Amino acid sequence: MNNFPDDIEDEIPLYEHFRFVADRGQSLLRVDKFLVDRMIGATRNRIQLAAEADCILVNNVPVKSNYRVKPMDVVSVVMARPRREIEILPENIPLDIIYEDADLLVVNKPAGLVVHPGHGNYTGTLVNALAWYLKDDPSYDPSDARLGLVHRIDKDTSGLLVIAKKPEAKANLSLQFFNKTSKREYQALVWGVVKENEGRIEGHIGRDPHDRMVMRVFPEGDQGKPAVTHYSVLERLGYTTLLKCRLETGRTHQIRAHMKFIGHTLFNDARYGGHEILKGTTFAKYRQFVQNCFALCPRQALHAKTLGFRHPDTGKEMYFDSEPPVDMQQVIEKWRTYSTTKE
């Protein structure tokens, strides 16, 4: 599987590693047993873990390990990396480094920068930039999974990330994220008037069976993985609301999926429908106003504002804060002006 804990926030494409078609005479057989018999060196436990991570598909739909394979079923094993490891090439891409020492560095990622090479983005990523920046550090190998990114954020989300320069640092920091002792807060501009000043969203998150690039909330908890987001209202801005979101977990697209689930899709989040005018009037002047806002901030209005953790070597509490970038600030200001003048 990939080298990141489940507790990540990122847009991860899936790559097919294995594909088997059941015979016409196939008797009903658990999919984990079916795969153990066909994948050299794979253990049943590892296959069961892959199923729990939605990495085993039957006829393009995720299944659990107790699914019984039927004749002519197409069974695939997919992972968040291609079968052949990607060569990490150093690229001279500017980095906004907030903090650095011998063990780690904290960067403020701009929107539009993919964090890790993958499908469609094999160069021009944050990992390529780090390979260049640390090219004179003999202990840093960008291809070594024991180093580098501890967590991720989506391509079009801006904000803070911590990178480990030593294996011990990554192991320590990864454990903090896994144990939910790290602190992460986001600012999000969402559609609609969020009535409650504070709230808690709980709902399992997993990939939508019909669209593998979209995450979906399963409120009954029968699919996906547990996810909890806490939010509080910072400002009500007409037909939008500015929120502070605190992650208790950090599933893929967690804030984006949770906000859509409660009816407050992120502003201009194209993947989840936020690039449509979801609230407001039918006046042409208003429609033009919203289109102007979309043009100012051509991405989901989401920023990873704060990041806190214990230093992996000294144990000291570290805390970092970053203001939203100009595109998001400009859109917030436009909605602020609109909300005070529309009356």
C-alpha positions in Angstrom: 0.0 0.0 0.0 1.1 3.6 0.1 3.5 4.9 2.7 1.1 7.4 4.3 -1.3 6.6 7.2 -5.0 6.6 6.6 -5.1 10.0 8.4 -4.4 12.2 5.4 -6.2 14.8 3.5 -5.4 14.5 -0.2 -6.6 13.7 -3.7 -5.1 10.3 -4.4 -5.6 8.6 -7.8 -5.8 4.8 -7.8 -3.7 2.5 -10.0 -4.6 -1.0 -11.0 -1.9 -3.4 -9.9 -3.6 -6.8 -10.4 -6.6 -7.9 -12.4 -8.2 -11.4 -12.5 -11.3 -12.7 -14.2 -13.1 -15.5 -12.5 -13.7 -18.6 -14.6 -17.2 -19.5 -15.9 -17.1 -22.5 -13.6 -16.0 -20.5 -10.5 -17.7 -21.7 -7.3 -18.6 -19.0 -4.7 -15.3 -18.2 -2.9 -14.4 -15.4 -0.5 -12.4 -12.7 -2.4 -9.5 -12.8 0.1 -9.1 -16.6 -0.5 -9.5 -16.0 -4.3 -6.7 -13.5 -4.3 -4.3 -15.4 -2.0 -4.5 -18.3 -4.4 -3.5 -16.1 -7.3 -1.1 -13.4 -5.9 2.4 -14.8 -5.2 3.7 -13.8 -1.7 0.5 -12.1 -0.6 -0.9 -13.0 2.8 -4.6 -13.2 3.6 -4.1 -10.6 6.3 -2.6 -8.1 3.9 -5.4 -8.7 1.4 -8.0 -8.1 4.1 -6.3 -4.8 5.0 -6.4 -3.8 1.3 -10.1 -4.6 1.3 -10.7 -2.4 4.4 -8.9 0.4 2.5 -11.3 0.0 -0.5 -8.4 -1.2 -2.6 -10.1 -4.3 -3.8 -12.7 -3.9 -6.5 -15.1 -6.4 -8.1 -16.5 -5.1 -11.3 -15.2 -1.7 -10.4 -17.0 -1.5 -7.0 -15.1 -1.7 -3.7 -15.8 -4.9 -1.7 -14.9 -6.2 1.7 -12.9 -9.4 2.2 -16.0 -11.5 2.8 -17.4 -10.8 -0.7 -17.9 -14.1 -2.5 -16.5 -14.1 -6.0 -18.9 -15.4 -8.7 -18.3 -16.7 -12.3 -16.9 -14.0 -14.6 -16.4 -11.4 -11.8 -13.5 -9.0 -12.6 -11.4 -8.7 -9.5 -8.9 -5.8 -9.3 -6.4 -4.7 -6.7 -5.8 -1.0 -6.9 -3.3 1.2 -4.9 -2.4 4.9 -4.6 0.8 4.5 -6.6 1.7 3.1 -10.0 3.2 -0.4 -10.1 6.5 1.1 -11.2 8.0 3.5 -8.8 8.3 7.1 -10.2 11.7 8.5 -10.4 11.8 11.7 -8.4 13.7 14.4 -10.4 14.9 17.5 -8.6 13.2 20.6 -10.0 13.9 24.2 -9.1 10.5 25.2 -7.9 10.2 28.0 -5.3 9.3 26.9 -1.8 7.7 29.1 0.9 9.6 27.7 3.9 8.1 28.8 7.3 10.5 26.8 9.5 13.5 24.5 9.1 15.9 22.6 11.3 18.0 19.5 11.1 14.9 17.2 11.5 12.1 18.8 9.6 10.8 21.7 7.7 7.4 23.4 7.4 6.2 24.8 4.1 3.3 26.9 3.1 2.0 25.2 -0.1 0.4 27.4 -2.7 -2.9 26.3 -4.4 -2.3 24.5 -7.7 0.8 22.6 -6.5 0.5 18.8 -6.4 2.3 17.4 -3.4 3.5 14.1 -4.8 4.1 12.7 -8.3 1.2 10.5 -9.6 -1.2 10.0 -12.4 -1.0 13.0 -14.7 1.5 14.9 -12.5 4.8 13.2 -12.7 6.8 16.4 -12.4 6.3 19.9 -11.0 5.3 18.7 -7.6 6.2 19.6 -4.0 8.3 16.4 -3.8 10.3 17.5 -6.9 10.8 20.9 -5.3 12.1 19.3 -2.1 14.4 17.1 -4.0 16.0 20.2 -5.5 16.1 22.2 -2.3 17.7 19.3 -0.3 19.9 18.1 -3.2 23.1 19.0 -1.2 21.9 17.1 1.9 23.6 13.7 1.6 21.1 12.1 4.0 18.0 13.1 2.0 16.9 10.7 -0.6 13.6 11.8 -2.2 12.8 8.2 -3.2 13.2 6.9 0.4 9.7 6.4 1.8 11.1 6.8 5.3 11.7 10.5 4.6 9.6 13.4 3.2 6.0 14.2 3.4 4.3 13.3 6.7 0.8 14.2 5.5 -0.8 15.8 2.4 -3.3 18.4 1.3 -5.1 18.6 -2.0 -3.6 20.2 -5.1 -6.0 23.2 -5.0 -5.9 23.6 -1.2 -3.3 26.0 0.1 -1.5 25.9 3.4 0.9 24.3 5.8 2.7 20.9 5.5 5.4 19.3 7.6 8.3 17.4 5.9 10.6 15.0 7.7 14.3 15.1 6.9 15.2 12.0 9.0 13.6 8.6 9.3 13.2 9.0 13.0 11.4 12.3 12.6 9.0 10.9 10.0 8.2 7.9 12.2 7.6 10.2 15.2 5.5 12.7 13.4 3.5 10.1 11.5 2.6 8.5 14.9 1.4 11.9 16.1 -0.9 12.2 13.1 -2.1 8.7 13.6 -2.9 9.2 17.3 -4.6 12.5 16.5 -2.3 14.5 18.7 -1.3 16.9 15.9 -3.3 20.1 15.6 -4.7 21.2 12.3 -7.2 24.0 11.5 -8.5 25.2 8.2 -10.3 28.2 7.0 -13.1 27.5 4.5 -15.6 29.6 2.7 -18.8 27.6 2.1 -22.1 28.2 0.4 -25.1 29.1 2.5 -25.8 30.5 5.9 -24.5 28.2 8.6 -27.1 28.7 11.3 -25.3 27.2 14.3 -22.2 29.0 15.6 -20.4 25.7 16.2 -20.9 22.2 15.1 -19.6 18.7 14.8 -19.9 16.5 11.7 -19.5 12.8 12.0 -19.9 10.4 9.1 -17.8 7.6 7.6 -16.0 8.8 4.4 -15.2 6.5 1.5 -14.9 6.6 -2.3 -18.1 7.0 -4.2 -18.7 3.7 -5.9 -19.9 5.5 -9.0 -17.0 8.1 -9.2 -13.7 7.1 -7.7 -12.4 10.6 -7.7 -15.1 11.8 -5.3 -15.4 11.0 -1.6 -18.8 10.3 -0.1 -20.2 10.3 3.4 -21.9 7.1 4.5 -23.8 8.2 7.6 -24.8 4.7 8.6 -21.1 3.8 8.9 -21.4 0.6 6.8 -18.8 1.8 4.4 -15.7 4.1 4.5 -13.7 5.1 7.5 -14.7 7.1 10.6 -14.3 10.9 10.2 -15.0 13.8 12.5 -14.8 17.5 11.6 -15.5 20.3 14.1 -16.4 23.8 12.8 -17.1 27.2 14.1 -18.5 30.3 12.3 -15.9 33.1 11.8 -18.1 35.4 9.8 -21.5 35.3 7.9 -21.1 36.9 4.5 -24.4 37.1 2.8 -25.0 33.8 1.0 -21.7 32.4 2.1 -20.1 31.7 5.5 -16.5 31.7 6.6 -15.7 28.8 8.8 -12.8 27.5 11.0 -12.6 23.8 10.6 -10.7 21.5 13.0 -9.8 18.0 12.0 -10.2 15.2 14.5 -9.4 12.8 11.7 -8.0 13.6 8.3 -9.6 11.5 5.6 -9.2 12.2 1.9 -11.3 15.3 1.0 -12.7 15.2 4.6 -13.7 18.9 4.8 -14.9 19.0 1.2 -17.1 15.8 1.6 -18.4 16.7 5.1 -19.4 20.2 4.1 -21.3 19.0 1.1 -23.0 16.4 3.3 -24.4 19.1 5.6 -25.5 21.2 2.6 -22.7 23.8 2.8 -20.4 22.9 -0.2 -17.1 24.7 -0.3 -17.2 27.8 -2.5 -16.0 27.0 -6.0 -15.3 23.4 -5.3 -15.8 22.0 -8.8 -15.5 18.4 -7.9 -18.4 18.7 -5.3 -20.6 21.1 -7.2 -19.5 24.3 -5.5 -18.6 25.9 -8.8 -22.4 26.4 -9.4 -24.4 29.2 -7.8 -25.9 27.3 -5.0 -27.4 30.1 -2.9 -28.6 33.6 -3.7 -30.9 35.5 -6.1 -31.8 35.1 -9.7 -30.7 38.7 -10.6 -28.2 38.9 -13.5 -26.1 41.4 -11.4 -25.7 38.8 -8.6 -24.8 36.0 -11.1 -22.1 38.3 -12.5 -20.9 39.0 -9.0 -20.5 35.3 -8.2 -18.8 34.7 -11.6 -16.3 37.4 -10.7 -15.6 35.7 -7.4 -15.1 32.4 -9.1 -12.6 34.1 -11.4 -10.7 35.6 -8.5 -10.4 32.3 -6.7 -10.5 29.6 -9.3 -10.4 26.7 -6.8 -12.1 25.5 -3.7 -11.8 28.2 -1.0 -9.9 26.1 1.5 -6.7 26.9 3.4 -4.7 24.8 5.9 -4.1 27.7 8.2 -2.5 26.2 11.4 -0.4 23.2 12.2 0.8 22.0 15.6 2.9 19.1 16.7 5.6 18.1 19.2 9.1 18.3 17.8 10.2 14.7 17.1 13.6 15.3 18.8 13.2 17.9 21.5 9.5 17.2 22.4 8.9 21.0 22.3 5.4 22.1 21.2 5.6 23.6 17.7 2.8 25.8 16.4 2.6 27.5 13.0 0.0 29.8 11.4 -0.4 31.2 7.9 -2.8 33.7 6.5 -5.0 32.6 3.5 -3.4 33.6 0.2 -4.5 36.6 -1.8 -7.1 34.8 -4.0 -9.0 33.6 -1.0 -8.7 36.9 0.9 -10.0 38.9 -2.1 -13.0 36.7 -2.4 -13.8 36.9 1.3 -13.5 40.7 1.1 -15.9 40.8 -1.9 -18.5 38.8 0.0 -17.9 41.0 3.0 -18.7 44.1 1.0 -21.6 42.4 -0.7 -23.2 41.3 2.6 -23.1 44.9 4.0 -24.5 46.5 0.9 -27.1 44.1 -0.5 -29.7 45.3 2.0 
